[in-house]
Amino acid sequence: MTPYIYDSLDNALIAELRKDGRASISALAGSLNVSRGTVQNRLDRLVSSGAILGFTVRVHEHIETEAVRAIMMIEVVGKSTSQVIKTMRGIPELIKLHTTNGAWDLVAELQAANLSEFDGVLRQVREIDGILNSETSILLSST
């Protein structure tokens, strides 16, 4: 099986979906100046290749007044980074996960419905095999 090689059209399609994940195939085709069939084929390949892991809803922050958002820096033991990443991807409250250099190996963006759920997420992350240390900062406001 030949791996799918992403190009500028794929990147443009992903960018459009980031703006509006509910955009119709017709609207995407119009924005990208390609046919509907091209958009559908590219979208199918991006999903089947794993480039697009799923679609989600982004809610305006004023709607989720009780939501708790945070950044968690994570130190991983030895060479267990891949396993930690795989396990963390199964946490629904994980918004994004970044690899990095320096004192911390990973940076996770988390969001939970309230403090009680957030406490459960922290406990769940800290119990993952391969995580040596973590430091979490709750985001108070964004500009």
C-alpha positions as CSV (number, residue, x, y, z in Angstrom):
1,M,0.0,0.0,0.0
2,T,1.4,3.4,-1.0
3,P,1.1,6.1,1.6
4,Y,-1.0,9.1,0.7
5,I,1.1,12.1,0.0
6,Y,-0.5,15.4,1.1
7,D,-0.3,18.5,-1.2
8,S,-1.4,22.1,-1.1
9,L,-5.0,21.3,-2.0
10,D,-5.2,18.9,1.0
11,N,-3.8,21.6,3.3
12,A,-6.2,24.2,1.9
13,L,-9.1,21.7,2.4
14,I,-8.1,21.1,6.0
15,A,-7.8,24.9,6.6
16,E,-11.3,25.4,5.3
17,L,-12.6,22.6,7.5
18,R,-10.9,24.2,10.5
19,K,-12.9,27.4,9.8
20,D,-16.1,25.5,9.3
21,G,-16.3,21.8,9.9
22,R,-19.9,21.8,8.8
23,A,-19.3,23.4,5.4
24,S,-21.0,21.5,2.5
25,I,-19.0,19.9,-0.2
26,S,-20.3,22.5,-2.6
27,A,-19.2,25.4,-0.4
28,L,-15.7,23.8,0.0
29,A,-15.5,23.3,-3.7
30,G,-16.4,26.9,-4.3
31,S,-13.8,28.2,-1.8
32,L,-11.1,26.0,-3.3
33,N,-12.0,26.5,-6.9
34,V,-12.3,22.8,-7.6
35,S,-15.1,20.4,-8.4
36,R,-17.3,18.8,-5.8
37,G,-16.0,15.4,-6.9
38,T,-12.4,16.5,-6.2
39,V,-13.4,17.8,-2.7
40,Q,-15.3,14.5,-1.9
41,N,-12.4,12.3,-3.1
42,R,-9.8,14.4,-1.2
43,L,-11.9,14.4,1.9
44,D,-12.4,10.6,1.7
45,R,-8.7,10.1,1.3
46,L,-7.8,12.4,4.2
47,V,-10.2,10.5,6.5
48,S,-9.1,7.0,5.4
49,S,-5.4,7.9,5.6
50,G,-5.8,9.2,9.2
51,A,-5.0,12.8,8.4
52,I,-8.5,13.8,9.6
53,L,-9.2,12.0,12.8
54,G,-12.8,13.2,13.2
55,F,-15.1,16.2,13.2
56,T,-16.1,18.1,16.2
57,V,-18.1,21.1,17.4
58,R,-16.4,24.3,18.6
59,V,-18.7,26.2,20.9
60,H,-18.3,29.9,21.6
61,E,-16.6,30.4,25.0
62,H,-19.5,32.4,26.3
63,I,-21.7,29.3,26.0
64,E,-19.4,27.1,28.1
65,T,-19.2,29.4,31.1
66,E,-18.4,26.5,33.4
67,A,-15.8,24.9,31.2
68,V,-12.3,24.5,32.5
69,R,-9.5,24.8,30.0
70,A,-5.9,24.1,30.8
71,I,-2.4,23.5,29.5
72,M,-0.6,20.5,30.9
73,M,3.1,20.0,30.5
74,I,4.1,16.4,30.6
75,E,7.5,14.6,31.2
76,V,7.7,11.1,29.8
77,V,9.9,8.2,31.1
78,G,12.5,7.1,28.6
79,K,11.2,6.0,25.2
80,S,7.5,5.7,26.1
81,T,6.4,8.9,24.3
82,S,4.6,7.0,21.5
83,Q,2.6,4.9,24.0
84,V,1.7,7.9,26.1
85,I,0.5,9.8,23.0
86,K,-1.6,6.8,21.9
87,T,-3.2,6.5,25.4
88,M,-3.8,10.2,25.7
89,R,-5.6,10.4,22.3
90,G,-8.3,8.3,23.9
91,I,-9.2,11.0,26.4
92,P,-12.2,13.0,25.1
93,E,-11.2,16.1,27.0
94,L,-7.9,16.3,25.2
95,I,-8.2,19.2,22.6
96,K,-4.6,19.0,21.3
97,L,-1.4,17.3,22.1
98,H,2.0,18.7,21.1
99,T,5.5,17.2,21.3
100,T,8.1,19.7,22.3
101,N,11.7,20.1,23.4
102,G,13.2,21.3,26.7
103,A,12.2,20.2,30.2
104,W,8.8,18.9,29.1
105,D,8.2,16.2,26.4
106,L,4.5,16.9,25.7
107,V,2.1,19.8,26.0
108,A,-1.6,18.9,26.2
109,E,-4.5,21.3,25.8
110,L,-7.4,20.1,27.9
111,Q,-11.0,21.1,28.4
112,A,-13.6,19.7,30.8
113,A,-17.2,20.7,31.6
114,N,-16.5,21.7,35.2
115,L,-13.9,21.5,37.9
116,S,-15.1,18.1,39.1
117,E,-14.7,16.6,35.6
118,F,-11.3,18.4,35.2
119,D,-10.1,16.7,38.4
120,G,-11.0,13.4,37.0
121,V,-9.1,14.1,33.8
122,L,-6.0,15.1,35.7
123,R,-6.2,11.9,37.7
124,Q,-6.7,9.9,34.5
125,V,-3.6,11.5,32.8
126,R,-1.4,11.1,35.9
127,E,-2.2,7.3,36.0
128,I,-0.9,6.7,32.4
129,D,2.1,4.4,32.4
130,G,5.1,6.3,31.1
131,I,4.2,9.7,32.6
132,L,6.9,10.7,35.1
133,N,5.8,14.2,36.0
134,S,3.3,16.9,34.9
135,E,2.5,20.5,35.6
136,T,-0.9,22.0,34.8
137,S,-2.0,25.6,34.4
138,I,-5.7,26.5,34.2
139,L,-6.4,29.1,31.6
140,L,-8.3,32.0,33.2
141,S,-9.0,34.1,30.1
142,S,-8.1,34.4,26.5
143,T,-7.6,37.5,24.4
